[in-house]
Amino acid sequence: MPPLLPMLAKSTPELPEAPEGEYWFEPKWDGFRCIVFRDGDDIELGSRNEKPLTRYFPELLEPLRAALPDRCVVDGEVVVAGPNGLDFDALQQRIHPAKSRVDLLAGETPASFVAFDLLALDDRSLLEVPLAERRALLEQALDGADAPVHLTPGTFDRARATDWFSRFEGAGLDGVMAKKADGTYLPNKRAQLKVKHLRTADCVVAGFREHKSGDGPGSLMLGLYDDEGRLHNLGVASSFSAARRAELRDELAPYVTTDFSSHPWGQWMDEAAHASNETGRLPGAVSRWNAKKDLSFTLLRPELVTEVAYERVDNGRFRHTARFQRWRTDKEPEACTFEQLEVVPPIELSLALSGDRDRDTTA
């Protein structure tokens, strides 16, 4: 019975080298982690933080009843498929307090469930059962399942998993998971491995937000110039230690400005601009996820350049928080443009779901 914390993964730079059969490899899905608990007609969707997701994805309940055994617990991922692959922005918008909005989005951007582990079946707990056996039982349990319920592809072949790592990014996937075939299921333990895409970019630092402790900058606001010379906000670099925050305060102090009129993001300091911003994505605007969260920031003259590590860019924004690497005093801010970003060629999401490069299907 819920709640149950999912098993987690720790990052590794590359897929492990091991005799074939020791590791089971799967694509890493970019969605909301979800453990499905079914007991007859009763279904609950549990999240990574143990808060239920059931009310946000009503369109999944009947398909899950049709696809899953009558009594089971299944670990997987809730995703939203867009025209160019997985759409995490659309998925985030599904978390809304108003039922009317939830119902509307359930029709406009319906979700899918990708299963990758079976934790209980009938009266039997499978937490102590090796992954290879759990996978075989999961394949039997989902035999004949139809969209929007899917079984994630998997393989013991490291070369094939390496190919997935390169090709499936175009469908919006995060990377590849490596799981010990003889491993048991360990809730809330980082007992699996994940290999994610990592790139670097040189960005302009045009502002910062104070850390909640008040002891220095908690996040650097990053920008890139477009072809017309406009500075776009891509997201932030954060996760600084207390000692590093103190250093950053001194390093950034000479660049602090209160001249909003000459700053490319100065208009966003105006309350009227916040009120007119429908997307909630401009720096300083009210967060659409937490209207009480303070997103005010301090402007910096856009003269500093930093190299950051990032995983991917979605819709002109860093998909996850970037990681500060170093200052680039040798680079002019105007040279920080979108041209340096790697463009990932799209592939059909159905190919990622099947794991079959030769299969001719449409998403």
Secondary structure as a PSIPRED ss2 file (coil, helix, strand):
# PSIPRED VFORMAT (PSIPRED V4.0)

   1 M C   1.000  0.000  0.000
   2 P C   1.000  0.000  0.000
   3 P C   1.000  0.000  0.000
   4 L C   1.000  0.000  0.000
   5 L C   1.000  0.000  0.000
   6 P C   1.000  0.000  0.000
   7 M C   1.000  0.000  0.000
   8 L E   0.000  0.000  1.000
   9 A E   0.000  0.000  1.000
  10 K E   0.000  0.000  1.000
  11 S E   0.000  0.000  1.000
  12 T C   1.000  0.000  0.000
  13 P C   1.000  0.000  0.000
  14 E C   1.000  0.000  0.000
  15 L C   1.000  0.000  0.000
  16 P C   1.000  0.000  0.000
  17 E C   1.000  0.000  0.000
  18 A C   1.000  0.000  0.000
  19 P C   1.000  0.000  0.000
  20 E C   1.000  0.000  0.000
  21 G C   1.000  0.000  0.000
  22 E C   1.000  0.000  0.000
  23 Y E   0.000  0.000  1.000
  24 W E   0.000  0.000  1.000
  25 F E   0.000  0.000  1.000
  26 E E   0.000  0.000  1.000
  27 P E   0.000  0.000  1.000
  28 K E   0.000  0.000  1.000
  29 W C   1.000  0.000  0.000
  30 D C   1.000  0.000  0.000
  31 G C   1.000  0.000  0.000
  32 F E   0.000  0.000  1.000
  33 R E   0.000  0.000  1.000
  34 C E   0.000  0.000  1.000
  35 I E   0.000  0.000  1.000
  36 V E   0.000  0.000  1.000
  37 F E   0.000  0.000  1.000
  38 R E   0.000  0.000  1.000
  39 D E   0.000  0.000  1.000
  40 G C   1.000  0.000  0.000
  41 D C   1.000  0.000  0.000
  42 D E   0.000  0.000  1.000
  43 I E   0.000  0.000  1.000
  44 E E   0.000  0.000  1.000
  45 L E   0.000  0.000  1.000
  46 G E   0.000  0.000  1.000
  47 S E   0.000  0.000  1.000
  48 R C   1.000  0.000  0.000
  49 N C   1.000  0.000  0.000
  50 E C   1.000  0.000  0.000
  51 K C   1.000  0.000  0.000
  52 P E   0.000  0.000  1.000
  53 L C   1.000  0.000  0.000
  54 T H   0.000  1.000  0.000
  55 R H   0.000  1.000  0.000
  56 Y H   0.000  1.000  0.000
  57 F C   1.000  0.000  0.000
  58 P H   0.000  1.000  0.000
  59 E H   0.000  1.000  0.000
  60 L H   0.000  1.000  0.000
  61 L H   0.000  1.000  0.000
  62 E H   0.000  1.000  0.000
  63 P H   0.000  1.000  0.000
  64 L H   0.000  1.000  0.000
  65 R H   0.000  1.000  0.000
  66 A H   0.000  1.000  0.000
  67 A H   0.000  1.000  0.000
  68 L C   1.000  0.000  0.000
  69 P C   1.000  0.000  0.000
  70 D C   1.000  0.000  0.000
  71 R E   0.000  0.000  1.000
  72 C E   0.000  0.000  1.000
  73 V E   0.000  0.000  1.000
  74 V E   0.000  0.000  1.000
  75 D E   0.000  0.000  1.000
  76 G E   0.000  0.000  1.000
  77 E E   0.000  0.000  1.000
  78 V E   0.000  0.000  1.000
  79 V E   0.000  0.000  1.000
  80 V E   0.000  0.000  1.000
  81 A E   0.000  0.000  1.000
  82 G E   0.000  0.000  1.000
  83 P C   1.000  0.000  0.000
  84 N C   1.000  0.000  0.000
  85 G E   0.000  0.000  1.000
  86 L E   0.000  0.000  1.000
  87 D C   1.000  0.000  0.000
  88 F H   0.000  1.000  0.000
  89 D H   0.000  1.000  0.000
  90 A H   0.000  1.000  0.000
  91 L H   0.000  1.000  0.000
  92 Q H   0.000  1.000  0.000
  93 Q H   0.000  1.000  0.000
  94 R C   1.000  0.000  0.000
  95 I C   1.000  0.000  0.000
  96 H C   1.000  0.000  0.000
  97 P C   1.000  0.000  0.000
  98 A C   1.000  0.000  0.000
  99 K H   0.000  1.000  0.000
 100 S H   0.000  1.000  0.000
 101 R H   0.000  1.000  0.000
 102 V H   0.000  1.000  0.000
 103 D H   0.000  1.000  0.000
 104 L H   0.000  1.000  0.000
 105 L H   0.000  1.000  0.000
 106 A H   0.000  1.000  0.000
 107 G H   0.000  1.000  0.000
 108 E H   0.000  1.000  0.000
 109 T C   1.000  0.000  0.000
 110 P C   1.000  0.000  0.000
 111 A E   0.000  0.000  1.000
 112 S E   0.000  0.000  1.000
 113 F E   0.000  0.000  1.000
 114 V E   0.000  0.000  1.000
 115 A E   0.000  0.000  1.000
 116 F E   0.000  0.000  1.000
 117 D E   0.000  0.000  1.000
 118 L E   0.000  0.000  1.000
 119 L E   0.000  0.000  1.000
 120 A E   0.000  0.000  1.000
 121 L E   0.000  0.000  1.000
 122 D C   1.000  0.000  0.000
 123 D C   1.000  0.000  0.000
 124 R E   0.000  0.000  1.000
 125 S E   0.000  0.000  1.000
 126 L C   1.000  0.000  0.000
 127 L C   1.000  0.000  0.000
 128 E C   1.000  0.000  0.000
 129 V C   1.000  0.000  0.000
 130 P C   1.000  0.000  0.000
 131 L H   0.000  1.000  0.000
 132 A H   0.000  1.000  0.000
 133 E H   0.000  1.000  0.000
 134 R H   0.000  1.000  0.000
 135 R H   0.000  1.000  0.000
 136 A H   0.000  1.000  0.000
 137 L H   0.000  1.000  0.000
 138 L H   0.000  1.000  0.000
 139 E H   0.000  1.000  0.000
 140 Q H   0.000  1.000  0.000
 141 A H   0.000  1.000  0.000
 142 L C   1.000  0.000  0.000
 143 D C   1.000  0.000  0.000
 144 G C   1.000  0.000  0.000
 145 A C   1.000  0.000  0.000
 146 D C   1.000  0.000  0.000
 147 A C   1.000  0.000  0.000
 148 P C   1.000  0.000  0.000
 149 V E   0.000  0.000  1.000
 150 H E   0.000  0.000  1.000
 151 L E   0.000  0.000  1.000
 152 T C   1.000  0.000  0.000
 153 P C   1.000  0.000  0.000
 154 G C   1.000  0.000  0.000
 155 T E   0.000  0.000  1.000
 156 F C   1.000  0.000  0.000
 157 D C   1.000  0.000  0.000
 158 R H   0.000  1.000  0.000
 159 A H   0.000  1.000  0.000
 160 R H   0.000  1.000  0.000
 161 A H   0.000  1.000  0.000
 162 T H   0.000  1.000  0.000
 163 D H   0.000  1.000  0.000
 164 W H   0.000  1.000  0.000
 165 F H   0.000  1.000  0.000
 166 S H   0.000  1.000  0.000
 167 R H   0.000  1.000  0.000
 168 F H   0.000  1.000  0.000
 169 E H   0.000  1.000  0.000
 170 G H   0.000  1.000  0.000
 171 A H   0.000  1.000  0.000
 172 G C   1.000  0.000  0.000
 173 L C   1.000  0.000  0.000
 174 D C   1.000  0.000  0.000
 175 G E   0.000  0.000  1.000
 176 V E   0.000  0.000  1.000
 177 M E   0.000  0.000  1.000
 178 A E   0.000  0.000  1.000
 179 K E   0.000  0.000  1.000
 180 K E   0.000  0.000  1.000
 181 A C   1.000  0.000  0.000
 182 D C   1.000  0.000  0.000
 183 G C   1.000  0.000  0.000
 184 T C   1.000  0.000  0.000
 185 Y C   1.000  0.000  0.000
 186 L C   1.000  0.000  0.000
 187 P C   1.000  0.000  0.000
 188 N C   1.000  0.000  0.000
 189 K C   1.000  0.000  0.000
 190 R E   0.000  0.000  1.000
 191 A E   0.000  0.000  1.000
 192 Q E   0.000  0.000  1.000
 193 L E   0.000  0.000  1.000
 194 K E   0.000  0.000  1.000
 195 V E   0.000  0.000  1.000
 196 K E   0.000  0.000  1.000
 197 H C   1.000  0.000  0.000
 198 L C   1.000  0.000  0.000
 199 R E   0.000  0.000  1.000
 200 T E   0.000  0.000  1.000
 201 A E   0.000  0.000  1.000
 202 D E   0.000  0.000  1.000
 203 C E   0.000  0.000  1.000
 204 V E   0.000  0.000  1.000
 205 V E   0.000  0.000  1.000
 206 A E   0.000  0.000  1.000
 207 G E   0.000  0.000  1.000
 208 F E   0.000  0.000  1.000
 209 R E   0.000  0.000  1.000
 210 E E   0.000  0.000  1.000
 211 H C   1.000  0.000  0.000
 212 K C   1.000  0.000  0.000
 213 S C   1.000  0.000  0.000
 214 G C   1.000  0.000  0.000
 215 D C   1.000  0.000  0.000
 216 G C   1.000  0.000  0.000
 217 P E   0.000  0.000  1.000
 218 G E   0.000  0.000  1.000
 219 S E   0.000  0.000  1.000
 220 L E   0.000  0.000  1.000
 221 M E   0.000  0.000  1.000
 222 L E   0.000  0.000  1.000
 223 G E   0.000  0.000  1.000
 224 L E   0.000  0.000  1.000
 225 Y E   0.000  0.000  1.000
 226 D C   1.000  0.000  0.000
 227 D C   1.000  0.000  0.000
 228 E C   1.000  0.000  0.000
 229 G C   1.000  0.000  0.000
 230 R C   1.000  0.000  0.000
 231 L E   0.000  0.000  1.000
 232 H E   0.000  0.000  1.000
 233 N E   0.000  0.000  1.000
 234 L E   0.000  0.000  1.000
 235 G E   0.000  0.000  1.000
 236 V E   0.000  0.000  1.000
 237 A E   0.000  0.000  1.000
 238 S E   0.000  0.000  1.000
 239 S C   1.000  0.000  0.000
 240 F C   1.000  0.000  0.000
 241 S C   1.000  0.000  0.000
 242 A H   0.000  1.000  0.000
 243 A H   0.000  1.000  0.000
 244 R H   0.000  1.000  0.000
 245 R H   0.000  1.000  0.000
 246 A H   0.000  1.000  0.000
 247 E H   0.000  1.000  0.000
 248 L H   0.000  1.000  0.000
 249 R H   0.000  1.000  0.000
 250 D H   0.000  1.000  0.000
 251 E H   0.000  1.000  0.000
 252 L H   0.000  1.000  0.000
 253 A H   0.000  1.000  0.000
 254 P H   0.000  1.000  0.000
 255 Y H   0.000  1.000  0.000
 256 V E   0.000  0.000  1.000
 257 T C   1.000  0.000  0.000
 258 T C   1.000  0.000  0.000
 259 D C   1.000  0.000  0.000
 260 F H   0.000  1.000  0.000
 261 S H   0.000  1.000  0.000
 262 S H   0.000  1.000  0.000
 263 H C   1.000  0.000  0.000
 264 P C   1.000  0.000  0.000
 265 W C   1.000  0.000  0.000
 266 G H   0.000  1.000  0.000
 267 Q H   0.000  1.000  0.000
 268 W H   0.000  1.000  0.000
 269 M H   0.000  1.000  0.000
 270 D C   1.000  0.000  0.000
 271 E H   0.000  1.000  0.000
 272 A H   0.000  1.000  0.000
 273 A H   0.000  1.000  0.000
 274 H H   0.000  1.000  0.000
 275 A H   0.000  1.000  0.000
 276 S H   0.000  1.000  0.000
 277 N C   1.000  0.000  0.000
 278 E C   1.000  0.000  0.000
 279 T C   1.000  0.000  0.000
 280 G C   1.000  0.000  0.000
 281 R C   1.000  0.000  0.000
 282 L C   1.000  0.000  0.000
 283 P C   1.000  0.000  0.000
 284 G C   1.000  0.000  0.000
 285 A C   1.000  0.000  0.000
 286 V C   1.000  0.000  0.000
 287 S C   1.000  0.000  0.000
 288 R C   1.000  0.000  0.000
 289 W C   1.000  0.000  0.000
 290 N C   1.000  0.000  0.000
 291 A C   1.000  0.000  0.000
 292 K C   1.000  0.000  0.000
 293 K C   1.000  0.000  0.000
 294 D C   1.000  0.000  0.000
 295 L C   1.000  0.000  0.000
 296 S C   1.000  0.000  0.000
 297 F C   1.000  0.000  0.000
 298 T E   0.000  0.000  1.000
 299 L E   0.000  0.000  1.000
 300 L E   0.000  0.000  1.000
 301 R E   0.000  0.000  1.000
 302 P E   0.000  0.000  1.000
 303 E E   0.000  0.000  1.000
 304 L E   0.000  0.000  1.000
 305 V E   0.000  0.000  1.000
 306 T E   0.000  0.000  1.000
 307 E E   0.000  0.000  1.000
 308 V E   0.000  0.000  1.000
 309 A E   0.000  0.000  1.000
 310 Y E   0.000  0.000  1.000
 311 E C   1.000  0.000  0.000
 312 R C   1.000  0.000  0.000
 313 V E   0.000  0.000  1.000
 314 D E   0.000  0.000  1.000
 315 N C   1.000  0.000  0.000
 316 G C   1.000  0.000  0.000
 317 R E   0.000  0.000  1.000
 318 F E   0.000  0.000  1.000
 319 R C   1.000  0.000  0.000
 320 H C   1.000  0.000  0.000
 321 T C   1.000  0.000  0.000
 322 A E   0.000  0.000  1.000
 323 R E   0.000  0.000  1.000
 324 F E   0.000  0.000  1.000
 325 Q E   0.000  0.000  1.000
 326 R E   0.000  0.000  1.000
 327 W E   0.000  0.000  1.000
 328 R C   1.000  0.000  0.000
 329 T C   1.000  0.000  0.000
 330 D C   1.000  0.000  0.000
 331 K C   1.000  0.000  0.000
 332 E C   1.000  0.000  0.000
 333 P H   0.000  1.000  0.000
 334 E H   0.000  1.000  0.000
 335 A H   0.000  1.000  0.000
 336 C C   1.000  0.000  0.000
 337 T E   0.000  0.000  1.000
 338 F H   0.000  1.000  0.000
 339 E H   0.000  1.000  0.000
 340 Q H   0.000  1.000  0.000
 341 L C   1.000  0.000  0.000
 342 E C   1.000  0.000  0.000
 343 V C   1.000  0.000  0.000
 344 V C   1.000  0.000  0.000
 345 P C   1.000  0.000  0.000
 346 P C   1.000  0.000  0.000
 347 I C   1.000  0.000  0.000
 348 E C   1.000  0.000  0.000
 349 L H   0.000  1.000  0.000
 350 S H   0.000  1.000  0.000
 351 L H   0.000  1.000  0.000
 352 A H   0.000  1.000  0.000
 353 L H   0.000  1.000  0.000
 354 S H   0.000  1.000  0.000
 355 G C   1.000  0.000  0.000
 356 D C   1.000  0.000  0.000
 357 R C   1.000  0.000  0.000
 358 D C   1.000  0.000  0.000
 359 R C   1.000  0.000  0.000
 360 D C   1.000  0.000  0.000
 361 T C   1.000  0.000  0.000
 362 T C   1.000  0.000  0.000
 363 A C   1.000  0.000  0.000
